[in-house]
């Protein structure tokens, strides 16, 4: 994804751009699978759906409130001596499991949570 994005846009994608691509890809896959773009049916099909697109996440799940719960990363900026070259900016300090990184949807107060 990043290489194709850079080829077309002449710059690397941001995390937000990768996230939007992942969301749109998930939406389009659901529309194709269920054969409709009816919002209620798409929403129903997305709830609880695992997201393993290897673009943004390999362990995401769409919660009832529409938020995708996924692993987050605590990163530290590399010193110039630690960097191996262009775009090598971060050391991953640790992975934060999605259930620890995001508020439990049941505790969110969101009316969408069943």
Steps between C-alpha positions, in 0.01 A plus 500: 500500500766751603712440191202537265379809687846658477524420130172679432513783755878555500504476879460240772152447647419616851340278761172684438514432126569131565208493745263658250611253232437214743154631591396550138636157406300338783186687393537398134566138596183491708292661223628238257437213746144598593404635157368837616616838625197539728649681803315293762604170339859615450521617861362169622754309288788716622425453872730238642686468169867411526734726304822338381600713205875517570481865397383650826449202730509124520291465814221755485136450580216746437318564827126563528562875520687490167846546645763257386684351795858412405855482630666836555872564527710706736788631291820689576674721245839360396815702533671579167757229582229238551324575171592283203382758248205689365165420670670300777387725785357288781576219740189318617526499878198280555173381356182596679217250450182656365298407807746705708538787251130573447206557732275197524207585271256379767635776728489771232140604551453481122140434398623269222639247747244223544 
